[in-house]
Amino acid sequence: MERQMRPASYDMSGQRRALLLIVRDKEKMKSNRCGFDVDRQTMEKFFEGFGFQYHSVLDETAQEMKEEVINFRNSINSSSGNISCVFVVTSSHGRRDVIIGADKKTLAVKDIIEPFGDELCPKTKGKPKVFIIDACRGSNHDTGVHFDSAADEKLSKEAMATKEYRSTRVPPCINDMLVAYAAMTDRPTLPLVTFI
């Protein structure tokens, strides 16, 4: 009888850490069309439910958010306990490869991700690192997928631009990392999905 091997899994017995960066849209807040509070509550409920120690940051400038990311990374490196998992979630406006701070200046997504590489954050080596970027990545309208598009080998102008972008971009590569975007390249985003 052949012995079944259990798939490899991460040891989640140590500390679970999370950082939530939210920049609220003042105009949408005035008209009660802002979903930031629902997003914040959803993520905090998720973090609490899975035993994360988390820190929420509201309405920081791009530079302050960058400093918050570095401070978060430094707190992980200086912690006395074992770290199991790291989450960094942003909810803001954005464009391709950047998020926008409260001061309307930009912070590169790579400046959120790269501080958690094995050399800069050795406490997370071999540990899962999850980055959720809930921000627009452009303003092009998403036309969706047409039923006959699988048979149609001719790519649209937008598809060609996306293909070219992907072929020239070298994203940060960190072991044990997952990056999830709420929108495709060059597209606006919708509110963060509520966890069930």
Secondary structure, DSSP 8 states (H G I E B T S, - for coil): -------------SEEEEEEEE---HHHHHTT---HHHHHHHHHHHHHHTTEEEEEEES--HHHHHHHHHHHHHHHHT-SS-EEEEEEEEESEEETTEEE-TTS-EEETHHHHGGGSTTT-GGGTTS-EEEEEES-----------GGGGT--S--HHHHHHHHHHHH------TTEEEEESS-TT----------
